[in-house]
Amino acid sequence: VQLQASGGGLVQAGGSLRLSCAASRTIHSSVVMGWYRQAPGKQREFVASMRSGRDPNYADSVQGRFTISRDNAKNTLYLQMNSLKPDDTAVYYCKANVQSVEYWGQGTLVTVSS
């Protein structure tokens, strides 16, 4: 499975971006997919995940501002990011856990200016 993340860019604090993660093939809806991020000089951290298009989980730092969603017909995972803060600046990666194997996208850079 190849994952292609896109949608990053430069945005002012308080702004919004929507990230997309397109899979190269159909991924069963039961597969957990999620978003992680890595800020400069920091470890990669969990942002959000979901399975079967429901029961999303969010990091406390993004709860209420970010929304994860899936379009299974398009094999695409999304991350709607609102009320962005400078602390959200990072490279964002998507991940899929398929049969105990982790697949990662290449990352897309989000820069939030103050």
C-alpha positions in Angstrom: 0.0 0.0 0.0 1.3 3.4 -0.9 0.0 6.5 0.8 0.3 10.0 -0.7 -0.3 12.9 1.7 -1.1 16.4 0.4 -2.7 19.6 1.3 0.0 21.2 3.5 1.1 24.7 3.2 1.6 28.1 4.9 -1.3 29.5 6.8 -1.7 32.2 9.4 -2.7 31.4 13.0 -6.4 30.9 13.2 -6.7 29.7 9.7 -7.6 26.3 8.3 -6.2 23.6 6.1 -7.4 20.2 4.9 -4.9 17.4 4.5 -5.6 14.4 2.2 -4.0 11.0 2.2 -4.7 8.9 -0.9 -4.1 5.2 -0.8 -2.9 3.3 -3.9 -5.5 0.6 -3.4 -8.7 -0.1 -1.6 -8.2 -0.3 2.2 -10.8 -2.2 4.1 -12.9 0.1 6.2 -11.9 -1.8 9.3 -8.3 -0.8 8.9 -7.2 1.8 11.4 -5.9 4.9 9.6 -4.5 8.0 11.2 -2.4 11.1 11.2 0.8 11.8 13.0 3.1 14.9 13.0 6.7 15.7 13.6 7.8 19.2 14.6 11.4 20.3 14.1 13.6 18.8 16.8 10.7 16.7 18.2 9.6 13.1 18.1 6.7 12.1 15.9 3.4 12.3 17.7 -0.1 11.0 17.3 -2.7 13.4 16.0 -5.8 11.5 15.2 -7.1 8.1 14.0 -10.2 6.3 13.1 -11.5 2.8 12.1 -14.5 2.0 10.0 -15.3 5.7 9.6 -16.4 6.1 13.2 -15.1 6.4 16.7 -12.3 8.9 16.0 -9.6 9.5 18.5 -7.7 12.7 18.9 -4.7 14.0 20.7 -5.7 16.4 23.5 -3.8 19.1 21.8 -6.0 19.0 18.7 -9.4 17.9 20.2 -12.1 20.3 19.1 -10.0 21.9 16.3 -9.2 18.9 14.0 -11.6 16.5 12.4 -10.5 13.2 10.8 -12.6 11.6 8.2 -12.5 8.9 5.5 -14.0 8.5 2.1 -13.8 4.8 1.4 -15.0 5.1 -2.1 -12.0 7.3 -2.9 -9.6 5.4 -0.7 -8.8 8.7 1.0 -8.3 9.9 4.5 -8.7 13.5 5.5 -7.7 15.8 8.3 -9.6 19.1 8.6 -7.6 21.5 10.7 -9.2 24.6 12.0 -8.1 27.3 14.4 -4.5 26.5 13.6 -1.8 27.6 16.0 2.0 28.1 15.5 2.5 24.9 17.7 0.7 22.9 14.9 3.7 23.6 12.6 5.0 20.2 11.6 5.3 17.6 8.9 2.1 15.6 8.9 2.1 11.9 8.0 -0.7 9.5 7.4 -0.5 5.9 8.4 -2.5 2.7 7.8 -2.2 -0.5 9.8 -2.9 -3.3 7.3 -2.6 -6.8 8.6 -0.2 -5.8 11.4 2.0 -3.9 8.9 2.4 -0.1 9.2 2.4 1.9 6.0 3.4 5.6 6.1 2.9 8.4 3.6 5.7 10.7 2.7 4.5 13.6 4.8 3.2 17.1 4.0 4.5 20.2 5.7 2.2 22.5 7.6 3.5 25.9 8.6 1.5 28.2 10.8 2.7 31.7 11.2 1.9 33.9 14.1 
